[in-house]
Amino acid sequence: MTSTETETPEVVEAPEATESGAVETSETPVETSETPAATSETPVATSETPAATSETPVATSESAAAPRPSRAAGGNAQTVGRRKEAVVRVRVVPGTGQFKLNGRTLEEYFPNKVHQQLIKDPLVLVEKPDSFDIFANLHGGGVSGQAGALRLAIARALIEVDADDRPALKKAGFLTRDARATERKKYGLKKARKAPQYSKR
């Protein structure tokens, strides 16, 4: 019985050769296990990529916030105003309240006192009538349209210089672009709506 028991492990030794094959097979899974490890390293690299991506918005936020202090410090602003067919480009710089409109003064370009008051309203509202010099290039439309476009451009420029003035200018209606324009003439009518006199006979 003892010899048989001793022989039985010897019979088991024959599968050891098979086990050696299994060992070789087990080595293959080990290599396979290494592959997932390498794969696991790949997500780590991927996790680094979002970190780099997360840094990008930070740089963007810094670049977006940078121009505001420089603009406020300089007190300069360039804006555009429109009314009817008129377009006005305005540049506001710190000064003594002078106007240069197409190379002319405010009184020369707009002799009408109503138009002068209309243009100065945004500056008077924020109590800065003599704090800025205004250079404007006006073209298109008529006198009334250019005056309204200039007022809108000045109001927009004041906000660029100091954002705290926005609530007062908004409440007064100086930031609203007046969308009213001339209605087109229709076929068969004398004007946009005026029709020829009706005659029954």
C-alpha positions as CSV (number, residue, x, y, z in Angstrom):
1,M,0.0,0.0,0.0
2,T,2.8,2.3,0.9
3,S,4.6,1.5,-2.4
4,T,1.4,2.2,-4.3
5,E,1.0,5.5,-2.5
6,T,4.5,6.3,-3.4
7,E,3.9,5.4,-7.0
8,T,0.8,7.5,-7.1
9,P,2.8,10.7,-6.7
10,E,5.0,9.4,-9.5
11,V,2.0,9.1,-11.7
12,V,1.2,12.7,-10.7
13,E,4.7,13.6,-11.8
14,A,3.7,12.9,-15.4
15,P,1.2,15.6,-15.4
16,E,3.9,17.8,-14.0
17,A,5.2,17.9,-17.5
18,T,1.7,19.0,-18.4
19,E,2.0,21.5,-15.5
20,S,5.1,22.7,-17.0
21,G,3.0,23.4,-20.1
22,A,0.5,25.0,-17.8
23,V,3.3,27.0,-16.3
24,E,4.1,28.2,-19.7
25,T,0.4,28.9,-20.2
26,S,0.3,30.7,-16.9
27,E,3.2,32.8,-18.0
28,T,1.1,33.9,-21.0
29,P,-1.6,35.3,-18.7
30,V,1.1,37.1,-16.8
31,E,2.1,38.8,-20.0
32,T,-1.6,39.4,-20.6
33,S,-1.9,40.9,-17.1
34,E,1.0,43.2,-18.0
35,T,-0.9,44.4,-21.0
36,P,-3.8,45.6,-18.9
37,A,-1.2,47.3,-16.7
38,A,0.1,49.1,-19.7
39,T,-3.5,49.8,-20.5
40,S,-4.0,51.1,-17.0
41,E,-1.1,53.4,-17.6
42,T,-2.8,54.8,-20.7
43,P,-5.8,56.2,-18.7
44,V,-3.2,57.8,-16.4
45,A,-1.8,59.7,-19.4
46,T,-5.4,60.4,-20.4
47,S,-6.1,61.8,-16.9
48,E,-3.2,64.1,-17.4
49,T,-4.7,65.4,-20.6
50,P,-7.8,66.8,-18.9
51,A,-5.6,68.4,-16.4
52,A,-3.8,70.2,-19.2
53,T,-7.2,71.0,-20.7
54,S,-8.3,72.4,-17.4
55,E,-5.4,74.8,-17.4
56,T,-6.3,76.2,-20.7
57,P,-9.6,77.9,-19.5
58,V,-7.6,79.5,-16.7
59,A,-5.3,81.1,-19.2
60,T,-8.4,82.2,-21.2
61,S,-10.0,83.8,-18.2
62,E,-6.9,85.7,-17.4
63,S,-6.5,87.0,-20.9
64,A,-10.2,88.0,-20.9
65,A,-9.9,89.9,-17.7
66,A,-6.7,91.7,-18.6
67,P,-8.1,94.4,-21.1
68,R,-10.6,95.8,-18.6
69,P,-8.2,97.4,-16.2
70,S,-6.1,98.9,-19.0
71,R,-9.1,100.4,-20.6
72,A,-10.4,101.8,-17.3
73,A,-6.9,103.1,-16.5
74,G,-6.5,104.9,-19.9
75,G,-10.1,106.1,-20.0
76,N,-10.2,105.6,-23.8
77,A,-13.0,103.9,-25.7
78,Q,-14.1,103.5,-29.3
79,T,-17.8,102.7,-30.1
80,V,-20.3,102.9,-32.9
81,G,-23.8,104.4,-32.9
82,R,-26.6,104.1,-35.5
83,R,-29.9,105.9,-36.1
84,K,-32.0,105.7,-39.2
85,E,-29.5,105.7,-42.0
86,A,-26.7,107.4,-40.0
87,V,-23.6,105.7,-38.7
88,V,-21.3,107.4,-36.2
89,R,-17.9,106.2,-35.0
90,V,-16.8,107.8,-31.7
91,R,-13.5,107.9,-29.8
92,V,-13.6,109.1,-26.3
93,V,-10.4,110.3,-24.5
94,P,-9.8,112.1,-21.2
95,G,-9.9,115.9,-21.8
96,T,-11.9,119.1,-21.2
97,G,-15.2,118.4,-23.0
98,Q,-14.3,119.4,-26.5
99,F,-16.1,117.9,-29.6
100,K,-14.5,117.3,-33.0
101,L,-17.2,116.1,-35.4
102,N,-15.7,115.5,-38.9
103,G,-13.1,118.1,-38.0
104,R,-15.6,120.7,-36.8
105,T,-16.9,121.8,-33.4
106,L,-20.3,120.8,-32.0
107,E,-21.8,124.2,-32.6
108,E,-20.6,124.3,-36.2
109,Y,-21.8,120.8,-37.1
110,F,-25.1,121.0,-35.1
111,P,-26.3,124.6,-35.0
112,N,-29.7,123.5,-33.5
113,K,-29.6,123.8,-29.7
114,V,-32.0,120.8,-29.4
115,H,-29.5,118.6,-31.1
116,Q,-26.7,119.9,-29.0
117,Q,-28.6,119.2,-25.8
118,L,-29.5,115.7,-27.1
119,I,-25.9,114.9,-27.8
120,K,-24.7,116.1,-24.4
121,D,-27.4,114.3,-22.4
122,P,-25.4,111.2,-21.6
123,L,-22.4,113.2,-20.3
124,V,-24.6,115.4,-18.2
125,L,-26.5,112.5,-16.7
126,V,-23.3,110.8,-15.4
127,E,-21.9,114.3,-14.3
128,K,-18.9,114.2,-16.6
129,P,-19.6,117.0,-19.2
130,D,-16.0,118.3,-19.1
131,S,-14.1,115.1,-18.4
132,F,-13.7,113.8,-22.0
133,D,-12.9,114.9,-25.5
134,I,-15.0,113.4,-28.2
135,F,-13.8,112.7,-31.7
136,A,-16.5,111.5,-34.1
137,N,-16.8,110.5,-37.7
138,L,-20.3,110.9,-39.0
139,H,-21.8,109.8,-42.3
140,G,-25.1,108.8,-43.8
141,G,-28.6,110.0,-42.9
142,G,-29.6,113.5,-42.0
143,V,-29.0,115.9,-39.1
144,S,-31.6,114.3,-36.7
145,G,-30.3,110.8,-37.5
146,Q,-26.7,111.7,-36.9
147,A,-27.5,113.4,-33.6
148,G,-29.3,110.3,-32.3
149,A,-26.5,108.0,-33.5
150,L,-23.9,110.3,-31.8
151,R,-25.8,110.2,-28.5
152,L,-25.9,106.4,-28.6
153,A,-22.2,106.1,-29.4
154,I,-21.3,108.4,-26.6
155,A,-23.4,106.5,-24.1
156,R,-21.8,103.2,-25.2
157,A,-18.3,104.7,-24.8
158,L,-19.1,105.9,-21.3
159,I,-19.9,102.4,-20.3
160,E,-16.6,101.1,-21.7
161,V,-14.8,103.7,-19.6
162,D,-16.8,103.1,-16.4
163,A,-19.2,100.2,-16.1
164,D,-20.8,101.7,-13.0
165,D,-22.6,104.3,-15.3
166,R,-24.6,101.6,-17.0
167,P,-27.7,101.5,-14.8
168,A,-28.3,105.3,-15.0
169,L,-27.8,105.4,-18.8
170,K,-30.0,102.3,-19.3
171,K,-32.8,103.8,-17.2
172,A,-32.7,107.0,-19.2
173,G,-33.0,105.1,-22.4
174,F,-29.6,106.2,-23.9
175,L,-28.5,102.7,-24.6
176,T,-31.5,101.7,-26.7
177,R,-30.9,101.6,-30.4
178,D,-33.9,103.4,-32.0
179,A,-35.0,100.9,-34.6
180,R,-37.5,103.2,-36.4
181,A,-36.7,103.8,-40.0
182,T,-38.4,105.1,-43.1
183,E,-41.0,102.8,-44.5
184,R,-40.6,101.8,-48.1
185,K,-42.8,103.2,-50.9
186,K,-45.4,100.8,-52.3
187,Y,-46.4,100.3,-55.9
188,G,-49.5,102.2,-56.8
189,L,-49.2,104.6,-53.9
190,K,-47.8,108.1,-53.8
191,K,-45.7,107.3,-50.7
192,A,-45.4,104.5,-48.1
193,R,-49.1,104.7,-47.4
194,K,-50.5,107.8,-49.1
195,A,-52.8,106.7,-51.9
196,P,-54.2,108.7,-54.9
197,Q,-57.6,110.4,-54.3
198,Y,-60.4,108.1,-54.9
199,S,-62.9,109.2,-57.6
200,K,-66.2,107.4,-58.0
201,R,-67.0,108.8,-61.4
